[in-house]
């Protein structure tokens, strides 16, 4: 993405990441050891709300991280062929990670 849309989505996903990390820390680290057993976590992540949360968080992480690396490739890789190869590798890695993440979220 170019221009304002990419810039805006980078900022929006950054805000979503901060909010998602806050929710993660509150639920997983500050709720007490009895709330993070295997059974409780499996029960929690099988609800539609948490699946939605995980998909939004996954999407934000992948977009934010890979858009940042895309910008680095644009800025610092001078040979056009190498830049195209780097961008293709970034797209492939992002797609594979997203597919694996969605598969894992939808398992339970």
SULNORQUI-V868857 format. One record per residue. OMEGA is omega as a letter, one per 30 degrees, with the letter a starting at -180 (* if undefined). NEAR is the number of other C-alpha atoms within 8 Angstrom. D_CENTER is the distance of its C-alpha to the mean C-alpha in Angstrom with 2 decimals. Layout:
((OMEGA NEAR D_CENTER) (OMEGA NEAR D_CENTER))
//
This chain:
((a 4 17.03) (l 6 19.81) (a 6 21.26) (a 6 20.65) (l 8 18.06) (l 10 15.59) (a 9 16.59) (l 8 16.22) (l 9 12.74) (l 11 11.73) (l 8 13.55) (l 8 12.39) (l 12 8.64) (l 10 10.14) (l 8 12.21) (l 10 9.71) (l 11 8.02) (l 8 11.69) (l 8 12.65) (l 9 10.11) (l 8 11.28) (l 8 14.76) (l 8 14.66) (a 9 13.49) (l 9 16.31) (a 9 18.79) (a 8 18.39) (a 10 18.05) (a 8 20.08) (a 7 22.56) (l 10 23.61) (a 8 26.03) (l 6 26.27) (a 6 27.68) (a 9 24.47) (l 10 22.27) (a 8 24.41) (a 6 23.22) (a 6 24.95) (l 9 23.61) (l 10 19.95) (l 9 20.59) (a 8 22.37) (a 8 19.72) (l 10 16.79) (l 9 19.19) (a 8 19.55) (a 7 18.21) (a 6 16.98) (l 10 14.71) (l 12 13.53) (l 8 12.73) (a 8 11.02) (l 9 8.82) (l 10 8.14) (l 8 7.56) (l 11 5.28) (l 10 3.25) (l 9 4.34) (a 12 4.17) (a 10 2.08) (a 11 3.66) (a 10 6.25) (a 12 7.00) (a 8 7.43) (l 10 9.15) (l 10 11.05) (l 8 12.30) (l 9 13.46) (l 10 14.95) (l 8 16.87) (l 9 18.13) (l 11 19.34) (a 8 21.06) (a 7 22.69) (l 6 23.85) (a 10 24.51) (a 7 27.90) (a 6 29.16) (a 7 28.02) (l 6 27.86) (l 9 25.72) (l 12 23.32) (l 8 23.07) (l 8 22.53) (l 9 19.73) (l 10 17.99) (l 8 18.68) (l 8 17.27) (l 11 13.99) (l 8 13.85) (l 8 14.90) (l 8 12.46) (a 10 9.43) (a 8 11.38) (l 8 12.33) (l 9 9.09) (l 11 7.93) (l 8 11.52) (l 8 11.74) (l 9 8.89) (l 9 10.68) (a 8 13.88) (a 7 13.30) (a 10 12.40) (l 7 15.50) (a 5 17.79) (* 6 19.32))
//
